[in-house]
Amino acid sequence: MKDQRIKATYLIETSFDLATAAAIMAGEQSCGTFVRVPGETDELRERFSAKVDAIQEIAQVVAPTLAGAKMKAGVPVRRALVMLSWPFHNVGANLPNLMATVAGNLYELAPFSGLKLLDVDVPDAFAQKYPGPQFGIAGTRKLTQVYDRPIIGTIIKPSVGLTPEATAAQVKTLIEAGLDFIKDDELMGDSPHSPFEERVRLSMEVINTYANKTGKKPMFAFNVSGDVDDMLRRHDYVLAQGGTCIMASINQVGLSGVAKLRQHSQLPIHGHRNFWGALSRSEVLGLEFTAYQKIWRLAGIDHLHTNGIRNKFCESDESVIRSVKACLESLLGGYYIMPVISSGQWAGQAVDTYKAIESTDVMYVCGGGIVAHPDGIAAGVRSVRQAWEAAIQGISLTDYGKTHAELQKALEYYE
């Protein structure tokens, strides 16, 4: 097999000589350690060492950002972009080992007061092992019968506390209001007060009745997160009840858990990224969404949360837009996933979101932005659809609201 290389780009912060620091990273994440060891021949190093492909200094900082680094006295602390690469035969097509290689012990290396994985690229050989998303954008649209606009959705709220009967009653209200998509909150799984199978059975009775009457089956992403055997069993139950989607808390379930679920699943996997802030919030620690989403695409998720602009969290609009666009880009010649825009969203962000991403291939998931509309949930759904109509047609929300009462009321209420 022609040798192919795994590539990764990092932001580093260090007071060490940049070439020395990069060489330490390469050694730690391949065949080197702090001292030459028996068996580490020149031939072995030539075949298995990570290579430093490029270094670009980008800034100096006044003081180290993260505590604990060994700093050189009297030497400036610099930031740089570092590009490393590894021969494919170091890892093979193995996602856990890939992550151990590109995002492993290097975070603890003493010379660094900052280190963040920005991007990763893998050889086509990974596609032979990991089939990637089974449904993605096209398959999700086919199941929901929604084309040429975003899939509009919401979350079951309150997050915790509803009985299966109360959940099913809320589902009935939501789908009759015209929603395309509903999801469990990530806090809801298989709890004593709301057993998974009972919640699925009652909710799907409502959805199936609606589908039989209207010919349209709204998608419900039931949270199957748990031990692998439990996830597979829950998937099978959702499928047997006529469900069309499952959800997993991907950071908690893990790469191998998601890959196994993908191998087994006959339904789209809605990837919830809770815990993401711990991985990304520091500008010099963790990883960027660009790298993160590629790894989970390989594992096989079909949808992935990206946050939304003017959200309730700490993420900037610029970061959100980069995340959405990253999901919409091709990986390994395909592997498309649907970005899930959520978190404090309502009709008011639609125009600016569309201008920034230039696509309707998203899920637009609103909680209070739909259910808290002063004229009711149905009016909330219509207000969001009207906002996206305005966006697609290049009309301002203010002008479109003049002839669309639900949007106008939303603009008055939420702004």
HUSULLIN-V656265 format. One record per pair of residues at least 24 apart in sequence whose C-alpha atoms are under 10 Angstrom apart, sorted by the first residue. I is the first residue (numbers start at 1). J is the second residue. If there is no record, write none. Layout:
# HUSULLIN-V656265
I;J + I;J
This chain:
# HUSULLIN-V656265
1;89 + 1;125 + 2;88 + 3;87 + 3;88 + 3;89 + 3;123 + 4;85 + 4;86 + 4;87 + 4;88 + 4;89 + 4;122 + 4;123 + 4;124 + 4;125 + 5;50 + 5;51 + 5;84 + 5;85 + 5;86 + 5;87 + 5;88 + 5;89 + 5;90 + 5;121 + 5;122 + 5;123 + 5;124 + 6;50 + 6;84 + 6;85 + 6;86 + 6;87 + 6;88 + 6;89 + 6;90 + 6;91 + 6;92 + 6;98 + 6;101 + 6;102 + 6;120 + 6;121 + 6;122 + 6;123 + 7;50 + 7;51 + 7;52 + 7;53 + 7;83 + 7;84 + 7;85 + 7;86 + 7;87 + 7;88 + 7;102 + 7;119 + 7;120 + 7;121 + 7;122 + 7;123 + 8;53 + 8;82 + 8;83 + 8;84 + 8;85 + 8;86 + 8;101 + 8;102 + 8;103 + 8;117 + 8;118 + 8;119 + 8;120 + 8;121 + 8;122 + 8;291 + 9;53 + 9;54 + 9;55 + 9;81 + 9;82 + 9;83 + 9;84 + 9;85 + 9;102 + 9;116 + 9;117 + 9;118 + 9;119 + 9;120 + 9;121 + 9;291 + 10;55 + 10;80 + 10;81 + 10;82 + 10;83 + 10;84 + 10;102 + 10;103 + 10;114 + 10;115 + 10;116 + 10;117 + 10;118 + 10;119 + 10;120 + 10;284 + 10;285 + 10;287 + 10;288 + 11;55 + 11;56 + 11;57 + 11;58 + 11;79 + 11;80 + 11;81 + 11;82 + 11;83 + 11;114 + 11;115 + 11;116 + 11;117 + 11;118 + 11;119 + 11;283 + 11;284 + 11;285 + 11;286 + 11;287 + 11;288 + 12;57 + 12;58 + 12;78 + 12;79 + 12;80 + 12;81 + 12;82 + 12;107 + 12;111 + 12;112 + 12;113 + 12;114 + 12;115 + 12;116 + 12;117 + 12;284 + 12;285 + 13;57 + 13;59 + 13;60 + 13;61 + 13;64 + 13;65 + 13;66 + 13;69 + 13;77 + 13;78 + 13;79 + 13;80 + 13;81 + 13;111 + 13;112 + 13;113 + 13;114 + 13;115 + 13;116 + 13;284 + 13;285 + 14;60 + 14;61 + 14;64 + 14;65 + 14;69 + 14;70 + 14;71 + 14;72 + 14;75 + 14;76 + 14;77 + 14;78 + 14;79 + 14;80 + 14;110 + 14;111 + 14;112 + 14;113 + 14;114 + 14;115 + 15;60 + 15;61 + 15;63 + 15;64 + 15;69 + 15;70 + 15;71 + 15;72 + 15;73 + 15;74 + 15;75 + 15;76 + 15;77 + 15;78 + 15;79 + 15;111 + 15;112 + 15;113 + 16;70 + 16;71 + 16;72 + 16;75 + 16;76 + 16;77 + 16;78 + 16;111 + 16;112 + 17;72 + 17;75 + 17;76 + 17;77 + 17;78 + 17;111 + 18;55 + 18;56 + 18;57 + 18;78 + 18;79 + 18;80 + 18;81 + 18;82 + 19;52 + 19;54 + 19;55 + 19;82 + 20;111 + 21;82 + 21;109 + 21;110 + 21;111 + 21;112 + 22;51 + 22;52 + 22;53 + 22;54 + 22;55 + 22;80 + 22;81 + 22;82 + 22;83 + 22;84 + 23;50 + 23;51 + 23;52 + 23;84 + 24;52 + 24;106 + 24;109 + 24;110 + 24;111 + 25;50 + 25;51 + 25;52 + 25;82 + 25;84 + 25;102 + 25;105 + 25;106 + 25;107 + 25;109 + 25;111 + 25;112 + 26;50 + 26;51 + 26;52 + 26;83 + 26;84 + 26;85 + 26;86 + 26;101 + 26;102 + 26;106 + 27;51 + 27;52 + 27;106 + 28;101 + 28;104 + 28;105 + 28;106 + 28;109 + 29;84 + 29;86 + 29;100 + 29;101 + 29;102 + 29;103 + 29;104 + 29;105 + 29;106 + 30;85 + 30;86 + 30;87 + 30;90 + 30;91 + 30;101 + 30;102 + 31;90 + 47;86 + 47;87 + 47;89 + 47;90 + 48;86 + 48;87 + 48;88 + 48;89 + 48;90 + 49;85 + 49;86 + 49;87 + 49;90 + 50;84 + 50;85 + 50;86 + 50;87 + 50;90 + 50;101 + 51;83 + 51;84 + 51;85 + 51;86 + 51;87 + 52;82 + 52;83 + 52;84 + 52;85 + 52;86 + 53;82 + 53;83 + 53;84 + 53;85 + 54;81 + 54;82 + 54;83 + 54;84 + 54;85 + 55;80 + 55;81 + 55;82 + 55;83 + 55;84 + 56;80 + 56;81 + 56;82 + 56;83 + 57;81 + 57;82 + 63;113 + 64;112 + 64;113 + 64;114 + 65;112 + 65;113 + 65;114 + 65;282 + 65;283 + 65;284 + 65;285 + 66;112 + 66;113 + 66;114 + 66;115 + 66;282 + 66;284 + 66;285 + 67;112 + 67;113 + 67;114 + 68;108 + 68;109 + 68;110 + 68;111 + 68;112 + 68;113 + 69;108 + 69;109 + 69;110 + 69;111 + 69;112 + 69;113 + 69;114 + 70;109 + 70;110 + 70;111 + 70;112 + 70;113 + 71;110 + 71;111 + 71;112 + 71;113 + 72;111 + 77;112 + 77;113 + 78;113 + 78;114 + 79;112 + 79;113 + 79;114 + 79;115 + 79;284 + 80;115 + 81;115 + 81;116 + 81;117 + 81;118 + 82;115 + 82;117 + 82;118 + 83;117 + 83;118 + 83;119 + 83;120 + 84;120 + 85;120 + 85;121 + 85;122 + 86;122 + 87;123 + 88;122 + 88;123 + 88;125 + 88;126 + 92;123 + 92;125 + 92;126 + 92;129 + 93;122 + 93;123 + 93;124 + 93;125 + 93;126 + 93;127 + 93;128 + 93;129 + 93;130 + 94;126 + 94;129 + 94;130 + 94;256 + 95;126 + 95;129 + 95;130 + 95;255 + 95;256 + 95;259 + 95;295 + 95;296 + 95;298 + 95;299 + 96;254 + 96;255 + 96;256 + 96;295 + 98;122 + 98;295 + 99;255 + 99;295 + 103;286 + 103;287 + 107;285 + 107;286 + 112;284 + 113;284 + 113;285 + 114;282 + 114;283 + 114;284 + 114;285 + 114;286 + 115;282 + 115;283 + 115;284 + 115;285 + 115;286 + 115;287 + 116;279 + 116;280 + 116;282 + 116;283 + 116;284 + 116;285 + 116;286 + 116;287 + 116;288 + 117;280 + 117;284 + 117;285 + 117;286 + 117;287 + 117;288 + 117;289 + 117;290 + 117;291 + 117;292 + 118;286 + 118;287 + 118;288 + 118;289 + 118;290 + 118;291 + 118;292 + 119;287 + 119;288 + 119;289 + 119;290 + 119;291 + 119;292 + 119;293 + 119;294 + 120;288 + 120;290 + 120;291 + 120;292 + 120;293 + 120;294 + 120;295 + 121;291 + 121;294 + 121;295 + 121;331 + 121;332 + 122;294 + 122;295 + 122;298 + 122;331 + 122;332 + 123;332 + 124;331 + 124;332 + 124;333 + 125;332 + 126;298 + 126;332 + 127;298 + 127;331 + 127;332 + 127;333 + 127;335 + 129;298 + 129;299 + 130;259 + 130;262 + 130;263 + 130;297 + 130;298 + 130;299 + 130;300 + 131;259 + 131;262 + 131;263 + 131;297 + 131;298 + 131;299 + 131;300 + 131;335 + 132;259 + 132;262 + 132;263 + 132;294 + 132;295 + 132;296 + 132;297 + 132;298 + 132;299 + 132;300 + 132;301 + 132;302 + 132;331 + 132;332 + 132;334 + 132;335 + 132;336 + 132;337 + 133;262 + 133;268 + 133;269 + 133;296 + 133;297 + 133;298 + 133;299 + 133;300 + 133;301 + 133;302 + 133;303 + 133;334 + 133;335 + 133;336 + 133;337 + 133;338 + 134;262 + 134;263 + 134;265 + 134;266 + 134;267 + 134;268 + 134;269 + 134;300 + 134;301 + 134;302 + 134;335 + 134;336 + 134;337 + 135;266 + 135;267 + 135;268 + 135;269 + 135;300 + 135;301 + 135;302 + 135;303 + 135;335 + 135;336 + 135;337 + 135;338 + 136;268 + 136;269 + 136;270 + 136;297 + 136;300 + 136;301 + 136;302 + 136;303 + 136;304 + 136;334 + 136;335 + 136;336 + 136;337 + 136;338 + 136;339 + 137;268 + 137;302 + 137;303 + 137;328 + 137;335 + 137;336 + 137;337 + 137;338 + 137;339 + 137;361 + 137;362 + 137;363 + 138;336 + 138;337 + 138;338 + 138;361 + 139;267 + 139;268 + 139;302 + 139;337 + 139;338 + 140;219 + 140;244 + 140;245 + 140;267 + 140;268 + 140;302 + 140;303 + 140;337 + 140;338 + 140;363 + 141;338 + 141;361 + 141;362 + 143;216 + 143;217 + 143;218 + 143;219 + 143;244 + 143;245 + 143;267 + 143;268 + 144;180 + 144;181 + 144;216 + 144;217 + 144;218 + 144;219 + 144;244 + 145;180 + 145;215 + 145;216 + 145;217 + 145;218 + 145;219 + 146;180 + 146;216 + 146;218 + 147;360 + 147;361 + 148;359 + 148;360 + 148;361 + 148;392 + 149;359 + 149;360 + 149;361 + 149;362 + 149;363 + 149;364 + 149;385 + 149;388 + 149;389 + 149;392 + 150;180 + 150;340 + 150;341 + 150;350 + 150;359 + 150;360 + 150;361 + 150;362 + 150;363 + 150;364 + 150;365 + 150;384 + 150;385 + 150;388 + 151;179 + 151;180 + 151;181 + 151;219 + 151;338 + 151;340 + 151;360 + 151;361 + 151;362 + 151;363 + 151;364 + 151;365 + 151;385 + 152;178 + 152;179 + 152;180 + 152;181 + 152;182 + 152;340 + 152;341 + 152;362 + 152;363 + 152;364 + 152;365 + 152;366 + 152;370 + 152;381 + 152;382 + 152;384 + 152;385 + 153;178 + 153;179 + 153;180 + 153;181 + 153;182 + 153;183 + 153;218 + 153;219 + 153;220 + 153;340 + 153;341 + 153;342 + 153;363 + 153;364 + 153;365 + 153;366 + 153;367 + 153;370 + 153;381 + 153;384 + 154;179 + 154;180 + 154;181 + 154;182 + 154;183 + 154;184 + 154;185 + 154;220 + 154;342 + 154;363 + 154;364 + 154;365 + 154;366 + 154;367 + 154;368 + 154;369 + 154;370 + 154;371 + 154;381 + 155;181 + 155;182 + 155;183 + 155;184 + 155;185 + 155;186 + 155;220 + 155;221 + 155;342 + 155;365 + 155;366 + 155;367 + 155;368 + 155;371 + 156;182 + 156;183 + 156;184 + 156;185 + 156;186 + 156;188 + 156;367 + 157;183 + 157;184 + 157;185 + 157;367 + 157;368 + 157;371 + 158;185 + 158;188 + 159;184 + 159;185 + 159;186 + 159;187 + 159;188 + 160;184 + 160;185 + 160;186 + 160;187 + 160;188 + 160;189 + 160;191 + 160;193 + 160;194 + 161;188 + 161;191 + 161;193 + 161;194 + 162;188 + 162;193 + 162;194 + 162;199 + 163;191 + 163;192 + 163;193 + 163;194 + 163;195 + 163;198 + 163;199 + 164;193 + 164;194 + 164;195 + 164;196 + 164;197 + 164;198 + 164;199 + 164;200 + 164;201 + 164;202 + 164;203 + 165;194 + 165;198 + 165;199 + 165;201 + 165;202 + 165;203 + 166;194 + 166;199 + 166;202 + 166;203 + 167;194 + 167;199 + 167;200 + 167;202 + 167;203 + 168;198 + 168;199 + 168;200 + 168;201 + 168;202 + 168;203 + 168;204 + 168;205 + 168;206 + 168;207 + 169;202 + 169;203 + 169;206 + 170;203 + 170;206 + 171;202 + 171;203 + 171;204 + 171;206 + 171;207 + 171;218 + 171;220 + 172;203 + 172;204 + 172;205 + 172;206 + 172;207 + 172;209 + 172;210 + 173;206 + 173;377 + 173;378 + 174;218 + 174;370 + 174;371 + 174;377 + 174;378 + 174;381 + 175;206 + 175;207 + 175;210 + 175;211 + 175;216 + 175;217 + 175;218 + 175;219 + 175;377 + 175;378 + 176;207 + 176;210 + 176;218 + 176;377 + 176;378 + 177;370 + 177;371 + 177;376 + 177;377 + 177;378 + 177;379 + 177;380 + 177;381 + 177;382 + 178;218 + 178;377 + 178;378 + 178;379 + 178;380 + 178;381 + 178;382 + 179;218 + 179;219 + 179;365 + 179;370 + 179;377 + 179;378 + 179;380 + 179;381 + 179;382 + 179;385 + 180;216 + 180;217 + 180;218 + 180;219 + 180;220 + 180;363 + 180;365 + 180;381 + 181;217 + 181;218 + 181;219 + 181;220 + 181;221 + 181;245 + 181;363 + 181;364 + 181;365 + 182;218 + 182;219 + 182;220 + 182;221 + 182;222 + 182;245 + 182;365 + 182;366 + 183;219 + 183;220 + 183;221 + 183;222 + 183;223 + 183;245 + 183;246 + 183;247 + 183;270 + 183;365 + 184;220 + 184;221 + 184;222 + 184;223 + 184;224 + 184;246 + 184;247 + 185;221 + 185;222 + 185;223 + 185;247 + 185;272 + 186;222 + 186;223 + 186;224 + 186;225 + 186;247 + 186;248 + 186;249 + 186;272 + 186;273 + 186;274 + 187;223 + 187;225 + 187;249 + 187;274 + 188;222 + 188;223 + 188;224 + 188;225 + 189;222 + 189;223 + 189;224 + 189;225 + 189;226 + 189;247 + 189;248 + 190;223 + 190;224 + 190;225 + 190;226 + 190;234 + 196;222 + 196;223 + 196;224 + 196;234 + 196;237 + 196;238 + 197;234 + 197;237 + 197;238 + 197;241 + 200;234 + 200;237 + 200;238 + 200;241 + 200;242 + 200;243 + 201;237 + 201;238 + 201;240 + 201;241 + 201;242 + 201;243 + 202;241 + 203;241 + 203;243 + 204;238 + 204;241 + 204;242 + 204;243 + 204;244 + 205;241 + 205;242 + 205;243 + 207;242 + 207;243 + 208;241 + 208;242 + 208;243 + 217;242 + 217;243 + 217;244 + 218;243 + 218;244 + 218;245 + 219;243 + 219;244 + 219;245 + 219;246 + 219;268 + 220;244 + 220;245 + 220;246 + 220;247 + 220;270 + 221;245 + 221;246 + 221;247 + 221;248 + 221;267 + 221;268 + 221;269 + 221;270 + 221;271 + 222;246 + 222;247 + 222;248 + 222;269 + 222;270 + 223;247 + 223;248 + 223;249 + 223;269 + 223;270 + 223;271 + 223;272 + 224;248 + 224;249 + 224;253 + 224;261 + 224;269 + 225;249 + 225;250 + 225;252 + 225;253 + 225;257 + 225;258 + 226;252 + 226;253 + 226;257 + 227;252 + 227;253 + 227;257 + 228;253 + 228;254 + 228;256 + 228;257 + 228;258 + 228;260 + 228;261 + 229;257 + 229;260 + 229;261 + 231;257 + 231;258 + 231;260 + 231;261 + 231;264 + 231;265 + 232;257 + 232;260 + 232;261 + 232;262 + 232;264 + 232;265 + 235;261 + 235;264 + 235;265 + 235;266 + 235;267 + 235;269 + 236;264 + 236;265 + 236;266 + 236;267 + 238;267 + 239;265 + 239;266 + 239;267 + 243;267 + 244;268 + 244;269 + 245;269 + 245;270 + 245;302 + 246;270 + 246;271 + 247;271 + 247;272 + 247;301 + 247;302 + 247;303 + 248;272 + 248;273 + 248;274 + 248;301 + 249;273 + 249;274 + 249;275 + 250;274 + 250;275 + 250;276 + 250;296 + 250;299 + 250;301 + 250;304 + 251;275 + 251;276 + 251;279 + 251;296 + 254;296 + 254;299 + 255;295 + 255;296 + 255;298 + 255;299 + 255;300 + 256;299 + 257;299 + 258;296 + 258;298 + 258;299 + 258;300 + 258;301 + 259;296 + 259;297 + 259;298 + 259;299 + 259;300 + 259;301 + 260;299 + 260;300 + 261;299 + 261;300 + 261;301 + 262;299 + 262;300 + 262;301 + 262;302 + 263;299 + 263;300 + 265;300 + 267;302 + 268;300 + 268;301 + 268;302 + 268;303 + 269;300 + 269;301 + 269;302 + 269;303 + 269;304 + 270;300 + 270;301 + 270;302 + 270;303 + 270;304 + 270;305 + 270;337 + 270;338 + 270;339 + 270;340 + 271;296 + 271;297 + 271;300 + 271;301 + 271;302 + 271;303 + 271;304 + 271;305 + 271;337 + 271;338 + 271;339 + 271;340 + 272;301 + 272;303 + 272;304 + 272;305 + 272;306 + 272;340 + 273;304 + 273;305 + 273;306 + 273;307 + 274;305 + 276;305 + 276;306 + 277;313 + 277;314 + 277;315 + 280;315 + 281;314 + 281;315 + 288;319 + 288;322 + 288;323 + 289;319 + 289;320 + 289;322 + 289;323 + 289;324 + 289;326 + 289;327 + 290;319 + 290;322 + 290;323 + 290;324 + 290;325 + 290;326 + 290;327 + 291;323 + 291;326 + 292;323 + 293;323 + 293;326 + 293;327 + 293;337 + 294;326 + 294;327 + 294;330 + 294;331 + 294;332 + 294;335 + 294;337 + 296;337 + 297;327 + 297;331 + 297;335 + 297;336 + 297;337 + 298;331 + 298;332 + 298;335 + 300;335 + 300;337 + 301;335 + 301;336 + 301;337 + 301;338 + 302;335 + 302;336 + 302;337 + 302;338 + 302;339 + 303;327 + 303;336 + 303;337 + 303;338 + 303;339 + 303;340 + 303;362 + 303;363 + 304;337 + 304;338 + 304;339 + 304;340 + 304;341 + 304;362 + 304;363 + 305;338 + 305;339 + 305;340 + 305;341 + 305;342 + 305;343 + 305;363 + 305;365 + 306;338 + 306;339 + 306;340 + 306;341 + 306;342 + 306;343 + 307;339 + 307;340 + 307;341 + 307;342 + 307;343 + 307;344 + 307;345 + 307;364 + 307;365 + 308;340 + 308;341 + 308;342 + 308;343 + 308;344 + 308;345 + 308;346 + 308;349 + 308;350 + 308;353 + 308;364 + 308;365 + 309;341 + 309;342 + 309;343 + 309;344 + 309;345 + 309;349 + 309;350 + 309;352 + 309;353 + 309;356 + 310;343 + 310;344 + 310;345 + 310;348 + 310;349 + 310;353 + 311;341 + 311;342 + 311;343 + 311;344 + 311;345 + 311;346 + 311;349 + 312;342 + 312;343 + 312;344 + 312;345 + 313;343 + 313;344 + 317;353 + 317;356 + 318;356 + 320;353 + 321;353 + 321;354 + 321;356 + 321;357 + 322;356 + 322;357 + 323;357 + 324;353 + 324;356 + 324;357 + 324;359 + 324;361 + 324;362 + 325;356 + 325;357 + 325;358 + 325;359 + 327;361 + 327;362 + 328;357 + 328;359 + 328;361 + 328;362 + 337;361 + 337;362 + 338;362 + 338;363 + 339;363 + 339;364 + 340;364 + 340;365 + 341;365 + 341;366 + 342;366 + 342;367 + 343;367 + 343;368 + 343;369 + 344;368 + 344;369 + 345;369 + 345;370 + 345;384 + 346;370 + 346;372 + 346;373 + 346;380 + 346;381 + 346;383 + 346;384 + 346;387 + 346;410 + 346;411 + 346;414 + 347;380 + 347;381 + 347;382 + 347;383 + 347;384 + 347;385 + 347;386 + 347;387 + 347;388 + 347;397 + 347;406 + 347;407 + 347;408 + 347;410 + 347;411 + 347;414 + 348;383 + 348;384 + 348;387 + 348;388 + 348;397 + 348;398 + 348;407 + 348;410 + 348;411 + 348;414 + 348;415 + 349;384 + 349;387 + 349;388 + 349;391 + 349;397 + 350;384 + 350;385 + 350;386 + 350;387 + 350;388 + 350;389 + 350;390 + 350;391 + 350;392 + 350;397 + 351;387 + 351;388 + 351;389 + 351;390 + 351;391 + 351;392 + 351;393 + 351;394 + 351;395 + 351;396 + 351;397 + 352;391 + 352;396 + 353;388 + 353;391 + 354;388 + 354;390 + 354;391 + 354;392 + 354;394 + 355;391 + 355;392 + 355;394 + 358;391 + 358;392 + 359;392 + 360;388 + 360;391 + 360;392 + 364;388 + 368;414 + 369;410 + 369;414 + 370;410 + 372;410 + 372;413 + 372;414 + 373;406 + 373;407 + 373;409 + 373;410 + 373;413 + 373;414 + 374;406 + 374;409 + 374;410 + 374;412 + 374;413 + 374;414 + 375;405 + 375;406 + 375;409 + 375;410 + 376;406 + 378;406 + 379;405 + 379;406 + 379;407 + 379;409 + 379;410 + 380;406 + 380;407 + 380;409 + 380;410 + 381;406 + 381;407 + 382;406 + 382;407 + 382;410 + 383;407 + 383;408 + 383;409 + 383;410 + 383;411 + 384;410 + 387;411
